[in-house]
Amino acid sequence: MNPGVEVLTLDRESFTKLIGDLEALNRDYGDSQRRATV
């Protein structure tokens, strides 16, 4: 295989069929409560 970069592109309809609605990926990980302290 030649060195380089491979890129996968999807149109909106294909993305929705493959992955689904982005709201399904929206999850609260509690990051707003954990903040870095200096």
Number of C-alpha atoms within 10 A of each C-alpha: 3 4 5 5 5 6 5 4 8 10 7 9 9 11 13 12 9 10 10 12 11 9 7 8 9 8 7 7 8 8 8 7 7 8 8 6 4 3
